[in-house]
Amino acid sequence: MASKFWGNSDSESDEDSQLSDHDEDEVIIGGEEAEKIADKYRIGGDSDSDESDDQRRVVRSAKDKRFDELAQTTVQIQNQININDWVQLQESFERLNKQLEKVNRLTESQVAPRVYIKGLVLLEDYLNQTLLNKEAKKKMSPSNAKALNFMKQKLKKNNQLYQADIEKFRANPVSDVESDSDDGENADDVFSDDDDDDLPEDRPEDLSDDADNPDDGGDWTSAQKKPKEMFPKLDPGQISWEMVDKKLKEIIVARGRKGTDRAEQVEQLSYLARCAKTPAQKLEVMVHVVSAQFDVNPSLSTHMPIAVWKKCVQNILVILDILAQYPNIVMDETSEPEVENETEKGADHEGPIHVWGNVVAFLERCDDELFKSLQCIDPHTKDYVERLRDEPLFMTLAQNVQQYVERLGDMRAAARVALRRVEHVYYKPQEVYEAMRKLSELQSRSGAAAEAGVEGEEEDGDVAMKGVTETKGPASFVVTPEIVPRRASFPSVNRKLMDQLVTLIYKAMAQLGLCAFRESLVMEAHNCLSELYAGGRVKELLAQGVQQSRWHEKNPEQEKLERRRQMPFHMHINLELLEAVHLVTAMLLEVPNMASSMHDMKRKVISKPFRRLLDINEKQTFTGPPENVRDHVMAATQALSKGDWEKAVEVIQSMDVWKLLGKREAILQMLRGKMQEEALRTYIFTYSPYFDSLSLDQLMTMFGLPEAQVHSIVSKMMIAEELHASWDQPTRCIVTHNVEPTRLQALASQFAEKLNVLVESNEKAFDARTGGGGLEGMGRRNRDTQDYADAAGGRRGGDFGGGRGGNKGGRGGRGGRDNFGGGRGGRDNNQGGYNNYNRGGQGGGGRGYSSGYQSTRYQDAYSSVGRTPYQTGPTAAGINRGQQAADAGGRMVSLSRMGSRF
Amino acid sequence: MAQYDLTAAVAPFLDRHLVFPLLEFLQENQLYSDDQILKAKIELLAKTNMVDYAMDIHKSLYHTEDVPQDMVDRRAEVVGRLKVLEESAAPLISFLQNPALVQELRSDQQYNLQMLQERYQIGSDQIEALYQYAKFQFECGNYSGASDYLYQYRTLCTNSERSISALWGKLACEILMQNWDVATEEVNRLKETIDSKSFASPLSQLQQRTWLMHWSLFIFFNHDNGKNGIIDLFFSERYLNAIQTNAHHLLRYLVTAVIVNKRRRNVIKELIKVIQQERYTYSDPVTEFLECLYVNYDFEGAQQKLRECEEVIVSDFFLGKQLSENGFVTIPLRDEFMENARLFIFETYCRIHQCIDIGMLSQKLNMNYDDAARWIANLIRNARLDAKIDSKMGTVVMGTQSPNIYEQIIEKTKVLGQRSYALTSNLILTSAAVTASAAQ
């Protein structure tokens, strides 16, 4: 249907255009529009049929898409030829060229695909045919004739470029399936593009020897032609300095203008560099070559073609060579470009020659481009590994630049370069770095050792992929504060910088966590990692991928921004390992914690994500054997909380991820030890209420720990008052003091606490009424509780929260006054006040508490507020009293929580 | 014990002259060979003006009567310079030595300067010369003279940098003259200046703090109230920071002071935190002792460390100060330390035990059975321990301290009545006042 429509509209426009002259413009526009519509419909039709016909969506790569477009345009050309519409043909031709550019950018090759050549051939044939047919020409409408003329010129010019290909095509027009041949050619391109590209813009003689394989003659001449045109009648020997200078200025002026072909500029400039007379001039031209190469890719989100990048690095190396060879040439950014013909001075010139340019800036740009390309390339392809192999090349360059800059004594610049180098190195484990350095040395020495180099590279790439996670923690930590202040001037903190900082900090946190884990500092490791995992956005925080958001669609702008923020794959921290470490540390902390506070109402939660996973796990009716990290940890948790440490250890040790951590045995050993300890603690927490005494020897055998350790652990628990027991030294037993209150006692104590709260609220009410400061000791107490209320309200943010906190007091106050002032019975008073309080608690405290619960920071503040007044009171009364007081402080908390339940 | 010797760590933070006592101490203790120490002394003296002393040492080191030529030259140079400085400072010194004239000085610095300038032609040059002269005197080892001049210089000095230098100089003089009371004042004055002054760089402030702490060690371990002083100074936040960033070895002195000082037990918790934080950079038997006792509850280890501590204390300049009484040489700090440390161990031990065998205990405390029994009995009598001795079984039985739930509840509710009462009475008072005012 689409093609029918399309055909119709086309013929219409054709007729129109033939009908009359005076509305020619309109007609053409109409034609265009029609085609646009047609285009739209065609696409629509395509996708429709895709979906409706076979219900299968073929995911095609961008490359394939581009090729399809090319092919489609060719088909269009064929159609237009059939109806002799030159206006349309001209458009199609232009589109064809544009699409070719796109394709070439994608494949990073210069060779035109076969489809394109086919289109050209079609056009050329038809053109010749039409030109021969004089009568038909005469019959044409003016617009059509105009287009025909235009095409005649354009096509000739264009086809010259592809003469060789066209001939090849003519020789063998009936090729096999076109896409096949395309692919084949593409593959060729990938491998041969070095040769192809190096040739045309050949650097000076010193590098030209590796370019002596001009198998692709056509390409060679065509590319070479343009630069040659600049000095048509001269061979390089006759060109003088002035000519080069003049030409250079011409080219520079053209730079950045609309319609200037950037790639062509590069070619022209490189040709000029070959012709340059003095080293200084050559340097000058080279500088422009490099800048022009950077200009080739104008977009911020896509990267520079790899081939161009490589050439660019080579060019910078050439610049460095020149600079090293002629130490009297000084390159700086401040010198006015070409004040007086400085570059004319020859190699033997004494005294400094100033040339404008900045190698460090070039280097940084190179680095950025490398980074961007790594961001863009799919990390699971061979391309990525190929690209990674360019890193040593860059490192060589950076080293050279640094040497040069240090020789100049410009320490600021040296620091900038060094920073770039550190950024490339810091995340690599030692072996990778060694391998890379070796490779780098090999490369810089000569091409002869290329084979060995390739081997090294292979290894390098592989190890880099695997070993990324094994980062040197301290190094990255050191790097972070280093990078942060130097990245950009701080006053202009822009969004991008902030994002980078955040990512860096989180990366450092992750590394630090892994490091602490390796050093068996469980608590520290968990603290580091829990922040990462708190929001469940690890990937985003580490810039290792974008989380799909369920709630709101991102607009393309945001997506682009995010993509630019991503870390290249080889710099990723292995998320599975990170998760394993996080969950295992959480388990080690949380299992005894859960056991200790099983019957306690003020349950302290150490790791929320872990608890949530555990809940989910417990809800399952059937649990299969563990598969992923979570399953493993959950299984281990189950075992550990039963005191079955052997099984827990077995499950944890069976995880694969540990092999990424290095020193695997030591880590497993450490884990084993930790789990034994925690199992012991859990056991004691869980079962000590049911024992009168526990034998030390029995504990030792149960948990496979040495006596000193068991003794130390249990003693610690006693001192920390986690275990109400004491040692009986002669019999080597732990004697428990069963202090767990009976139900009645617990209720009584709760009741006492509530009474306390009641009195407090009464006092507060009184204070609020009379303006505070009434009673001496009470005033202080009240202020403290008031603080608490404020803190609770403050959590809700802003003035509103504060108002709420105040409100609570006010409301309670009114209630209190009513009760007292009304002079009803004491019992009723109590009742009324009590209810009132509960309402207040529900409104302010209860809400505040539950909302504040999520944030640990708030909890800290909270507990300190809750406790201080009590502890400052009767602390001298001994340990038990102190404990009691602390308990009371804690219970007060739990009470206000209960308040919300009533 | 040389491995725990802190002289090398402490010396960089001290003045040249302050290092001499340390070296003397080392010489007495025979930790290093005499030759080494004498060489170190000569090196120290090379930059000072105490050339005569250096010559003496040189003689005893090489057992010769000859003195190298450069020392002789230096002597001549020092004497010459002394003359020059003396002359240039002479007018001011003669003025200051006349008590009648000094009376004319007032507390107003501006006035003083003007007065000197107008009446005695003593300008800033002379004042500067006084400073130089005092410094030179100090370099020559004439500490009392230097101290006097510096004191007077400070009243006239307008340059704040200089006045700090003068303060430091004065402190050094007082320390070397062993005037501990005056030195304590100087330390306080310096501390104020350092803390109040806004230094150009926090780094130099940190450095000065570190110096101050090191210098004050001399005072704290000699002055009567020093053990409180050191805890106060070192535990103040900024100085604790300085210790943690710059001078971890000072922890040894802090720990010792805390252990010895019975009244400052409350800081132990904080101290342990610091020790654990800094464990990776610094640890010695003294800090490890605390760690064993309060982190790992490893009593065997604590015993072991305690024995090492003894040696460390004896061989430390600041801690191992000897006192000779009636021909007996005692190291008071060591005895105090050992006694208190033992008490620490025992106390902690009792806290987690219900029943302890006295025989075992006596072993641990390095006493015989009867002594241990007596010691415990004393402790119980002084109400420092809630326990009973079961002599039949040979055990100490701790009193159970399980909290009584009834007591707890009574404790909680006791004050409620009173508080409610106070509340009502207040209420009545206010309502009465309100009605009264309404009636009026």
HADDOCK unambig.tbl for C-alpha pairs under 7 A between the chains (distance, minus, plus):
assign (segid A and resid 712 and name CA) (segid B and resid 296 and name CA) 5.58 0.50 0.50
assign (segid A and resid 712 and name CA) (segid B and resid 297 and name CA) 5.33 0.50 0.50
assign (segid A and resid 712 and name CA) (segid B and resid 298 and name CA) 6.30 0.50 0.50
assign (segid A and resid 715 and name CA) (segid B and resid 297 and name CA) 6.49 0.50 0.50
assign (segid A and resid 715 and name CA) (segid B and resid 352 and name CA) 6.43 0.50 0.50
assign (segid A and resid 716 and name CA) (segid B and resid 297 and name CA) 6.92 0.50 0.50
assign (segid A and resid 718 and name CA) (segid B and resid 352 and name CA) 6.32 0.50 0.50
assign (segid A and resid 719 and name CA) (segid B and resid 352 and name CA) 6.90 0.50 0.50
assign (segid A and resid 726 and name CA) (segid B and resid 352 and name CA) 4.88 0.50 0.50
assign (segid A and resid 726 and name CA) (segid B and resid 353 and name CA) 4.78 0.50 0.50
assign (segid A and resid 726 and name CA) (segid B and resid 354 and name CA) 5.49 0.50 0.50
assign (segid A and resid 727 and name CA) (segid B and resid 352 and name CA) 5.91 0.50 0.50
assign (segid A and resid 727 and name CA) (segid B and resid 353 and name CA) 4.22 0.50 0.50
assign (segid A and resid 727 and name CA) (segid B and resid 354 and name CA) 5.52 0.50 0.50
assign (segid A and resid 728 and name CA) (segid B and resid 353 and name CA) 5.86 0.50 0.50
assign (segid A and resid 728 and name CA) (segid B and resid 354 and name CA) 5.24 0.50 0.50
assign (segid A and resid 728 and name CA) (segid B and resid 355 and name CA) 4.88 0.50 0.50
assign (segid A and resid 728 and name CA) (segid B and resid 356 and name CA) 6.80 0.50 0.50
assign (segid A and resid 729 and name CA) (segid B and resid 353 and name CA) 6.77 0.50 0.50
assign (segid A and resid 729 and name CA) (segid B and resid 355 and name CA) 5.67 0.50 0.50
assign (segid A and resid 729 and name CA) (segid B and resid 356 and name CA) 5.16 0.50 0.50
assign (segid A and resid 729 and name CA) (segid B and resid 357 and name CA) 6.74 0.50 0.50
assign (segid A and resid 730 and name CA) (segid B and resid 356 and name CA) 6.45 0.50 0.50
assign (segid A and resid 730 and name CA) (segid B and resid 357 and name CA) 6.05 0.50 0.50
assign (segid A and resid 737 and name CA) (segid B and resid 402 and name CA) 6.81 0.50 0.50
assign (segid A and resid 739 and name CA) (segid B and resid 402 and name CA) 6.87 0.50 0.50
assign (segid A and resid 745 and name CA) (segid B and resid 405 and name CA) 6.99 0.50 0.50
assign (segid A and resid 749 and name CA) (segid B and resid 409 and name CA) 5.80 0.50 0.50
assign (segid A and resid 752 and name CA) (segid B and resid 409 and name CA) 6.49 0.50 0.50
assign (segid A and resid 752 and name CA) (segid B and resid 412 and name CA) 6.56 0.50 0.50
assign (segid A and resid 752 and name CA) (segid B and resid 413 and name CA) 6.14 0.50 0.50
assign (segid A and resid 756 and name CA) (segid B and resid 416 and name CA) 6.76 0.50 0.50
assign (segid A and resid 759 and name CA) (segid B and resid 416 and name CA) 6.89 0.50 0.50
assign (segid A and resid 759 and name CA) (segid B and resid 420 and name CA) 6.66 0.50 0.50
assign (segid A and resid 763 and name CA) (segid B and resid 423 and name CA) 6.71 0.50 0.50
assign (segid A and resid 880 and name CA) (segid B and resid 403 and name CA) 6.31 0.50 0.50
